[in-house]
Structure formats: C-alpha cells, structure tokens
Amino acid sequence: MHAVATIVQEEKFVGLYKGITSPMATVALMNGLVFSSYRFFMKLQLAHADAIPTLTQITLAGMGSGIVSSQVIPHLFLAAL
C-alpha cells in the first residue's frame, strides 16, 4: 500500500495507469489473432457455414490457432519493448 500511496502522492491518480497503453494494445492484437486464426482453420474444415463442427474439427482448429499464436505473439512482445 505504501507504493500505491507514494505514486498517487507524487504523480496523482493517473500515475497508476502510466505505461498500460502498450500492453492493452498488445492484448487486443493477441486476442484478435487467436479468434481470427481459429475461425480461419474452422472454415477450412467445414463444408458450409451452417455445418456443426465435430470435436475433432474443433480440436484441430484450436491446435492451428495455437501454433499460429505461438509463432506471432513473441514477436509482438519484442516489438512492444
């Protein structure tokens, strides 16, 4: 609590949120990548948009999304630094 009180005293309440813009933007990009890549891999497997995916198709789409994310997200963190 002493650290919070010191920050508020020296930098006002806004000081508690200093530096949060970049991580928030990075999280938004990460979530967008995960959801869009999942949907991409799901569309590759389904015959039409109304088809109900099987558990295997859901698993494969999740695996593909995870692979894409694991290759792209570390570079986002390096760029954010």
GROMACS elastic network, one bead per residue, 0.5 to 0.9 nm:
[ bonds ]
;  ai    aj funct       b0    kb
    1     4     6  0.51891   500
    1     5     6  0.61758   500
    1     6     6  0.85875   500
    2     5     6  0.50930   500
    2     6     6  0.60924   500
    2     7     6  0.86434   500
    3     6     6  0.51022   500
    3     7     6  0.61999   500
    3     8     6  0.86327   500
    4     7     6  0.51821   500
    4     8     6  0.61673   500
    4     9     6  0.84843   500
    4    16     6  0.75821   500
    5     8     6  0.51998   500
    5     9     6  0.60096   500
    5    10     6  0.85745   500
    6     9     6  0.50392   500
    6    10     6  0.60295   500
    6    11     6  0.82113   500
    7    10     6  0.52619   500
    7    11     6  0.55245   500
    7    12     6  0.67312   500
    7    13     6  0.76144   500
    7    15     6  0.62086   500
    7    16     6  0.67522   500
    8    11     6  0.54642   500
    8    14     6  0.77444   500
    8    15     6  0.65325   500
    8    16     6  0.71044   500
    9    12     6  0.56359   500
    9    13     6  0.80490   500
   10    15     6  0.81998   500
   11    14     6  0.68778   500
   11    16     6  0.81380   500
   12    15     6  0.56802   500
   12    16     6  0.79150   500
   13    16     6  0.58395   500
   13    17     6  0.78839   500
   14    17     6  0.55601   500
   14    18     6  0.67071   500
   15    18     6  0.51275   500
   15    19     6  0.88237   500
   16    19     6  0.87715   500
   16    20     6  0.89426   500
   17    20     6  0.56795   500
   17    21     6  0.82533   500
   18    21     6  0.77659   500
   19    22     6  0.66797   500
   19    23     6  0.78457   500
   20    23     6  0.55838   500
   20    24     6  0.61926   500
   20    25     6  0.87338   500
   21    24     6  0.52497   500
   21    25     6  0.62375   500
   21    26     6  0.86671   500
   22    25     6  0.51931   500
   22    26     6  0.61639   500
   22    27     6  0.86975   500
   22    80     6  0.66630   500
   22    81     6  0.89848   500
   23    27     6  0.61475   500
   23    28     6  0.86420   500
   23    77     6  0.87836   500
   23    80     6  0.77408   500
   24    27     6  0.52027   500
   24    28     6  0.63543   500
   24    29     6  0.88030   500
   25    28     6  0.51408   500
   25    29     6  0.63456   500
   25    30     6  0.87034   500
   26    29     6  0.51159   500
   26    30     6  0.61522   500
   26    31     6  0.86671   500
   26    73     6  0.88443   500
   26    76     6  0.69450   500
   26    77     6  0.75464   500
   26    80     6  0.75526   500
   27    31     6  0.61349   500
   27    32     6  0.84851   500
   28    31     6  0.52658   500
   28    32     6  0.61398   500
   28    33     6  0.86052   500
   29    32     6  0.50723   500
   29    33     6  0.61171   500
   29    34     6  0.86587   500
   29    73     6  0.88376   500
   29    76     6  0.85504   500
   30    33     6  0.51117   500
   30    34     6  0.62195   500
   30    35     6  0.87179   500
   30    69     6  0.75645   500
   30    72     6  0.87317   500
   30    73     6  0.65991   500
   30    76     6  0.83366   500
   31    34     6  0.51155   500
   31    35     6  0.61677   500
   31    36     6  0.84208   500
   32    35     6  0.53786   500
   32    36     6  0.59268   500
   32    37     6  0.83243   500
   33    36     6  0.52957   500
   33    37     6  0.58753   500
   33    38     6  0.83194   500
   33    65     6  0.81593   500
   33    68     6  0.82688   500
   33    69     6  0.68803   500
   33    72     6  0.86881   500
   33    73     6  0.87402   500
   34    37     6  0.54130   500
   34    38     6  0.60619   500
   34    39     6  0.86382   500
   34    62     6  0.88778   500
   34    65     6  0.58120   500
   34    66     6  0.73867   500
   34    68     6  0.79975   500
   34    69     6  0.63240   500
   35    38     6  0.51336   500
   35    39     6  0.61959   500
   35    40     6  0.86020   500
   35    65     6  0.77892   500
   36    39     6  0.51144   500
   36    40     6  0.60891   500
   36    41     6  0.87126   500
   36    65     6  0.83113   500
   37    41     6  0.61950   500
   37    42     6  0.84703   500
   37    61     6  0.80656   500
   37    62     6  0.87144   500
   37    64     6  0.74387   500
   37    65     6  0.51531   500
   37    66     6  0.86658   500
   37    68     6  0.72516   500
   37    69     6  0.82805   500
   38    41     6  0.53192   500
   38    42     6  0.61411   500
   38    43     6  0.86744   500
   38    58     6  0.87483   500
   38    61     6  0.53729   500
   38    62     6  0.59755   500
   38    63     6  0.85072   500
   38    64     6  0.70048   500
   38    66     6  0.84250   500
   39    43     6  0.61072   500
   39    44     6  0.86542   500
   39    61     6  0.75349   500
   39    65     6  0.85701   500
   40    43     6  0.52168   500
   40    44     6  0.63824   500
   40    61     6  0.79905   500
   40    65     6  0.86136   500
   41    44     6  0.51221   500
   41    45     6  0.67072   500
   41    57     6  0.87681   500
   41    58     6  0.89905   500
   41    60     6  0.76962   500
   41    62     6  0.80747   500
   41    64     6  0.65793   500
   41    65     6  0.73575   500
   42    45     6  0.53976   500
   42    46     6  0.63819   500
   42    53     6  0.79676   500
   42    57     6  0.69393   500
   42    58     6  0.70689   500
   42    60     6  0.81149   500
   42    61     6  0.53715   500
   42    62     6  0.86300   500
   43    46     6  0.53256   500
   43    47     6  0.79396   500
   43    48     6  0.79337   500
   43    49     6  0.73967   500
   43    61     6  0.89395   500
   44    47     6  0.81642   500
   44    61     6  0.89035   500
   45    48     6  0.89823   500
   45    53     6  0.84176   500
   45    57     6  0.68256   500
   45    61     6  0.84234   500
   46    49     6  0.68809   500
   46    50     6  0.85798   500
   46    51     6  0.63875   500
   46    52     6  0.81143   500
   46    53     6  0.69781   500
   46    57     6  0.82890   500
   47    50     6  0.85530   500
   47    51     6  0.68026   500
   48    51     6  0.56285   500
   49    52     6  0.84894   500
   53    56     6  0.79842   500
   53    57     6  0.58466   500
   53    58     6  0.64306   500
   54    57     6  0.51716   500
   54    58     6  0.63169   500
   54    59     6  0.86078   500
   55    58     6  0.50757   500
   55    59     6  0.60911   500
   55    60     6  0.85984   500
   56    59     6  0.50296   500
   56    60     6  0.61264   500
   56    61     6  0.85755   500
   57    60     6  0.50936   500
   57    61     6  0.60941   500
   57    62     6  0.84903   500
   58    61     6  0.51671   500
   58    62     6  0.61124   500
   58    63     6  0.85794   500
   59    62     6  0.50736   500
   59    63     6  0.61131   500
   59    64     6  0.85988   500
   60    64     6  0.61065   500
   60    65     6  0.85010   500
   61    64     6  0.50891   500
   61    65     6  0.60923   500
   61    66     6  0.85414   500
   62    65     6  0.50379   500
   62    66     6  0.60950   500
   62    67     6  0.86231   500
   63    66     6  0.50215   500
   63    67     6  0.61872   500
   63    68     6  0.86634   500
   64    67     6  0.51250   500
   64    68     6  0.62225   500
   64    69     6  0.85144   500
   65    68     6  0.52088   500
   65    69     6  0.60378   500
   65    70     6  0.85161   500
   66    69     6  0.50493   500
   66    70     6  0.59825   500
   66    71     6  0.86138   500
   67    70     6  0.51694   500
   67    71     6  0.63860   500
   67    72     6  0.88326   500
   68    71     6  0.52932   500
   68    72     6  0.62962   500
   68    73     6  0.84331   500
   69    72     6  0.52223   500
   69    73     6  0.55309   500
   69    74     6  0.84393   500
   70    73     6  0.58273   500
   70    74     6  0.69250   500
   71    74     6  0.67614   500
   71    75     6  0.77124   500
   72    75     6  0.55583   500
   72    76     6  0.66932   500
   73    77     6  0.65222   500
   73    78     6  0.88095   500
   74    77     6  0.52029   500
   74    78     6  0.63881   500
   74    79     6  0.87499   500
   75    79     6  0.61434   500
   75    80     6  0.85590   500
   76    79     6  0.50926   500
   76    80     6  0.61476   500
   76    81     6  0.88119   500
   77    80     6  0.50059   500
   77    81     6  0.64278   500
   78    81     6  0.53730   500
